[in-house]
Amino acid sequence: MQDAIRINDRYTVARFAPTGGAIRQAADEGYRSIVNLKTPDEKQELPPAEEGQIVREHGLSYVHHPVAGENLSNETVDWFRELVEEIPGPVLVHCASGKRSGALVMMHMAVQEGLSGQQAIEKAASLGFECDTPQLEGFVRKYVERRTAV
């Protein structure tokens, strides 16, 4: 899938909100679930209800849970981590640009792999994700450090 970053066999982050054609392609490529993190305030080329209908028509599971970047919290990331473990994989996660979805997937993977906060930032950067604000970088680093220490 073009303009998507495959994290591992289970998770891929799309750097775009998929259209009907991209959803069809995702199904053809073997994805079993799509997670949409776009908020109602964002431009909706394909409204969530319509996206969900198309996803389900192609036999995939669909979850729409809006996550605003400025409202990122430990609880939001914890919820995301639980959700993506429960739905069938492989999972395609998207928002509008891939920043939020990339951050959430990378935090999940970093904790699963026992990485430090710094290692999580470095791994994300090596895959093409960057924390574009000091606040996001600090949040990612602290979240991973707290959850990995548990």
MARVEXKOL-71195 format. One record per residue: residue in three letters; chain; x, y, z of N, C-alpha, C in turn; residue number from 1. Coordinates in steps of 0.001 Angstrom, whole numbers, plus 500000, padded with zeros to 6 digits. Example, Ala and Ser with C-alpha at 12.3 -4.5 7.8 and 13.67 -1.06 7.14 Angstrom:
BEGIN
 res chain    npx    npy    npz   capx   capy   capz    cpx    cpy    cpz   n
 ALA     A 513190 494310 507800 512300 495500 507800 513200 496700 507800   1
 SER     A 512850 497750 507080 513670 498940 507140 512900 500030 507870   2
//
This chain:
BEGIN
 res chain    npx    npy    npz   capx   capy   capz    cpx    cpy    cpz   n
 MET     A 500851 498829 500000 500000 500000 500000 500899 501237 500000   1
 GLN     A 500661 502116 499065 501457 503335 498948 501202 504286 500111   2
 ASP     A 502238 504997 500489 502174 506014 501536 501685 505447 502865   3
 ALA     A 502142 504238 503139 501847 503594 504408 503153 503026 504946   4
 ILE     A 503277 502998 506256 504490 502492 506885 504149 501206 507624   5
 ARG     A 504750 500132 507158 504534 498841 507803 505465 498759 509007   6
 ILE     A 504886 498655 510178 505669 498598 511414 506171 497173 511640   7
 ASN     A 505268 496217 511485 505604 494795 511599 504483 494008 510917   8
 ASP     A 504421 492713 511138 503399 491899 510472 501980 492243 510909   9
 ARG     A 501826 492876 512061 500489 493171 512582 500037 494602 512314  10
 TYR     A 500938 495574 512336 500548 496979 512286 501152 497739 511107  11
 THR     A 500277 498499 510452 500691 499422 509397 499999 500746 509669  12
 VAL     A 500729 501827 509466 500176 503172 509646 500061 503830 508283  13
 ALA     A 498842 504246 507943 498614 504971 506693 498861 506452 506947  14
 ARG     A 499528 507104 506031 499774 508547 506135 498673 509331 505443  15
 PHE     A 497479 508742 505393 496349 509363 504710 495076 508712 505245  16
 ALA     A 493959 509368 505005 492659 508767 505303 492237 508006 504056  17
 PRO     A 491992 506712 504166 491729 505920 502976 490407 506233 502278  18
 THR     A 490437 506088 500978 489234 506195 500148 488677 504781 499978  19
 GLY     A 487563 504671 499277 487005 503357 498999 487989 502452 498289  20
 GLY     A 488747 503010 497349 489739 502225 496614 490858 501720 497510  21
 ALA     A 491309 502558 498426 492371 502143 499349 491867 501086 500325  22
 ILE     A 490607 501192 500721 490023 500180 501607 489951 498840 500883  23
 ARG     A 489530 498876 499655 489480 497661 498833 490885 497054 498706  24
 GLN     A 491869 497913 498469 493251 497450 498358 493715 496842 499684  25
 ALA     A 493367 497480 500802 493746 496945 502113 493176 495545 502308  26
 ALA     A 491918 495372 501937 491291 494046 502052 492011 493043 501155  27
 ASP     A 492327 493449 499927 493025 492566 498988 494417 492190 499495  28
 GLU     A 495042 493098 500249 496391 492845 500771 496373 492053 502078  29
 GLY     A 495181 491721 502572 495099 490863 503746 494858 491537 505079  30
 TYR     A 494656 492842 505068 494329 493501 506335 492985 492984 506815  31
 ARG     A 492836 492891 508132 491586 492383 508688 490847 493429 509516  32
 SER     A 491535 494540 509847 490901 495608 510630 491449 496960 510202  33
 ILE     A 490584 497978 510321 490998 499367 510096 490561 500175 511305  34
 VAL     A 491491 500986 511818 491213 501873 512940 491343 503304 512447  35
 ASN     A 490282 504089 512619 490223 505490 512187 490272 506377 513430  36
 LEU     A 491297 507231 513512 491467 508118 514662 491064 509565 514366  37
 LYS     A 490531 509833 513174 490175 511209 512805 489054 511751 513675  38
 THR     A 489165 513038 513990 488150 513713 514802 487105 514366 513892  39
 PRO     A 485932 514693 514438 484899 515357 513634 485341 516720 513080  40
 ASP     A 486326 517359 513728 486809 518670 513283 487667 518593 512022  41
 GLU     A 488141 517407 511701 489005 517249 510539 488179 517064 509265  42
 LYS     A 488788 517431 508152 488131 517240 506863 487848 515750 506683  43
 GLN     A 486641 515446 506286 486211 514057 506141 485879 513766 504671  44
 GLU     A 486885 513355 503908 486616 512983 502522 485619 511830 502483  45
 LEU     A 485766 510949 503433 484890 509792 503581 484428 509796 505034  46
 PRO     A 483195 510208 505293 482723 510266 506680 482881 508913 507378  47
 PRO     A 483134 508915 508686 483382 507666 509407 482299 506602 509210  48
 ALA     A 481030 506984 509209 479965 505991 509026 480085 505325 507656  49
 GLU     A 480385 506128 506634 480539 505583 505280 481806 504732 505183  50
 GLU     A 482885 505214 505792 484126 504434 505801 483875 503076 506464  51
 GLY     A 483201 503101 507599 482901 501863 508307 482079 500902 507469  52
 GLN     A 481115 501434 506743 480269 500596 505894 481101 499926 504798  53
 ILE     A 481957 500703 504162 482806 500159 503092 483767 499117 503660  54
 VAL     A 484346 499421 504815 485274 498479 505452 484567 497155 505737  55
 ARG     A 483390 497231 506337 482644 496010 506672 482183 495263 505413  56
 GLU     A 481840 495998 504344 481460 495347 503087 482602 494505 502513  57
 HIS     A 483829 494882 502863 484994 494135 502401 485437 493086 503423  58
 GLY     A 484615 492874 504455 484881 491812 505423 485890 492149 506504  59
 LEU     A 486188 493427 506680 487146 493837 507697 486409 494383 508920  60
 SER     A 487082 494373 510063 486570 495012 511269 486908 496493 511200  61
 TYR     A 486054 497317 511807 486254 498765 511761 486025 499361 513137  62
 VAL     A 486940 500253 513518 486791 501008 514757 487055 502474 514441  63
 HIS     A 486124 503330 514822 486350 504771 514731 486341 505307 516157  64
 HIS     A 487487 505794 516563 487613 506414 517881 488439 507677 517712  65
 PRO     A 487773 508830 517639 488492 510086 517405 489511 510399 518498  66
 VAL     A 490708 510752 518079 491768 511142 519001 492368 512445 518497  67
 ALA     A 492226 513498 519283 492831 514792 518938 494248 514826 519499  68
 GLY     A 495185 515245 518686 496583 515291 519104 496811 516100 520359  69
 GLU     A 496088 517203 520501 496285 518053 521681 495663 517460 522935  70
 ASN     A 494848 516409 522781 494216 515765 523936 494799 514388 524218  71
 LEU     A 495971 514116 523717 496606 512830 523940 496868 512654 525433  72
 SER     A 496459 511524 525964 496633 511263 527393 497056 509813 527590  73
 ASN     A 497528 509512 528790 497893 508135 529109 496701 507209 528904  74
 GLU     A 495522 507665 529310 494313 506844 529185 493985 506571 527718  75
 THR     A 494158 507573 526867 493895 507399 525434 494829 506349 524842  76
 VAL     A 496097 506424 525188 497069 505465 524658 496793 504074 525231  77
 ASP     A 496477 503997 526515 496142 502703 527119 494941 502078 526404  78
 TRP     A 493907 502895 526148 492720 502408 525445 493117 501876 524071  79
 PHE     A 493900 502648 523336 494333 502239 521999 495075 500910 522055  80
 ARG     A 495974 500782 523012 496769 499561 523121 495897 498341 523383  81
 GLU     A 494901 498488 524223 493972 497382 524486 493165 497055 523231  82
 LEU     A 492676 498096 522580 491853 497913 521379 492591 497140 520302  83
 VAL     A 493796 497557 519972 494489 496927 518845 494929 495502 519141  84
 GLU     A 494974 495143 520407 495285 493754 520752 494058 492860 520607  85
 GLU     A 492859 493451 520691 491613 492672 520658 491059 492460 519252  86
 ILE     A 491383 493338 518322 490807 493222 516976 491690 492334 516105  87
 PRO     A 491089 491749 515051 491882 490872 514179 492958 491643 513418  88
 GLY     A 494098 491036 513254 495173 491646 512489 495400 490881 511205  89
 PRO     A 496126 491486 510322 496834 492749 510390 495884 493956 510460  90
 VAL     A 496405 495014 511092 495614 496216 511368 496222 497408 510634  91
 LEU     A 495365 498150 509937 495749 499404 509292 495187 500528 510153  92
 VAL     A 496059 501394 510655 495647 502494 511528 495861 503798 510779  93
 HIS     A 494865 504698 510838 495027 505986 510158 494389 507115 510937  94
 CYS     A 494896 508304 510645 494272 509569 511035 494272 510378 509739  95
 ALA     A 494593 511636 509785 494631 512419 508549 496009 512371 507886  96
 SER     A 497060 512369 508717 498419 512458 508164 499352 511341 508605  97
 GLY     A 498944 510558 509576 499797 509494 510099 500559 509879 511346  98
 LYS     A 500491 511144 511760 501249 511562 512950 500686 510946 514226  99
 ARG     A 499390 511137 514463 498777 510573 515678 498800 509058 515644 100
 SER     A 498380 508495 514502 498342 507039 514409 499752 506460 514555 101
 GLY     A 500731 507116 513971 502116 506663 514113 502592 506732 515551 102
 ALA     A 502279 507819 516228 502688 507960 517634 502049 506874 518495 103
 LEU     A 500755 506636 518299 500067 505627 519108 500613 504224 518844 104
 VAL     A 500790 503877 517581 501322 502552 517256 502745 502415 517785 105
 MET     A 503561 503436 517624 504949 503349 518089 505031 503247 519606 106
 MET     A 504174 503952 520337 504183 503815 521799 503801 502388 522189 107
 HIS     A 502792 501856 521518 502369 500483 521806 503509 499502 521551 108
 MET     A 504121 499607 520395 505193 498684 520040 506402 498844 520968 109
 ALA     A 506732 500068 521319 507882 500316 522192 507680 499660 523556 110
 VAL     A 506484 499783 524107 506211 499156 525402 506260 497639 525258 111
 GLN     A 505652 497104 524206 505682 495654 523990 507105 495129 523869 112
 GLU     A 507960 495909 523222 509339 495477 522987 510274 495839 524139 113
 GLY     A 509771 496546 525156 510591 496915 526306 511620 497989 526008 114
 LEU     A 511316 498847 525030 512247 499921 524672 512209 501042 525699 115
 SER     A 513278 501809 525756 513286 503033 526559 512567 504119 525767 116
 GLY     A 512268 505229 526411 511642 506339 525708 512505 506843 524563 117
 GLN     A 513814 506946 524804 514729 507413 523760 514782 506422 522604 118
 GLN     A 514813 505139 522909 514828 504132 521858 513544 504191 521027 119
 ALA     A 512429 504479 521688 511153 504600 520969 511202 505757 519989 120
 ILE     A 511733 506888 520421 511852 508065 519549 512758 507735 518365 121
 GLU     A 513874 507076 518632 514827 506734 517569 514224 505731 516585 122
 LYS     A 513522 504735 517101 512905 503740 516213 511842 504401 515344 123
 ALA     A 511034 505266 515951 510000 505979 515183 510648 506784 514062 124
 ALA     A 511718 507498 514385 512412 508310 513376 512979 507426 512269 125
 SER     A 513502 506257 512625 514083 505368 511608 513020 504833 510646 126
 LEU     A 511761 504799 511100 510668 504335 510249 510017 505477 509461 127
 GLY     A 510431 506708 509745 509880 507848 509018 508887 508676 509792 128
 PHE     A 508718 508362 511085 507844 509174 511926 508711 510150 512696 129
 GLU     A 508170 511327 512920 508896 512249 513778 507916 512942 514709 130
 CYS     A 508394 513165 515901 507605 513939 516852 507858 515391 516492 131
 ASP     A 506853 516042 515912 507068 517371 515350 506966 518505 516356 132
 THR     A 506692 518180 517612 506692 519207 518659 507417 518645 519876 133
 PRO     A 508039 519502 520658 508685 519029 521893 507670 518387 522850 134
 GLN     A 506431 518887 522824 505406 518322 523710 505114 516871 523344 135
 LEU     A 504961 516581 522032 504677 515219 521607 505861 514311 521917 136
 GLU     A 507056 514771 521625 508235 513957 521914 508323 513659 523408 137
 GLY     A 508085 514666 524232 508118 514470 525681 507053 513503 526152 138
 PHE     A 505855 513614 525578 504775 512713 525954 505124 511272 525594 139
 VAL     A 505585 511053 524356 505944 509707 523911 507019 509129 524820 140
 ARG     A 508049 509896 525068 509173 509443 525893 508686 509044 527297 141
 LYS     A 507900 509924 527921 507424 509661 529290 506457 508484 529332 142
 TYR     A 505556 508406 528361 504586 507304 528351 505324 505976 528273 143
 VAL     A 506254 505861 527334 506978 504607 527147 507779 504261 528393 144
 GLU     A 508450 505254 528973 509238 505014 530178 508361 504493 531322 145
 ARG     A 507202 505128 531530 506305 504703 532635 505740 503319 532392 146
 ARG     A 505304 503030 531181 504661 501746 530910 505671 500608 530812 147
 THR     A 506877 500890 530342 507892 499855 530245 508398 499476 531638 148
 ALA     A 508403 500426 532550 508888 500177 533909 507929 499322 534728 149
 VAL     A 506684 499185 534274 505679 498443 535058 505956 496964 535043 150
//
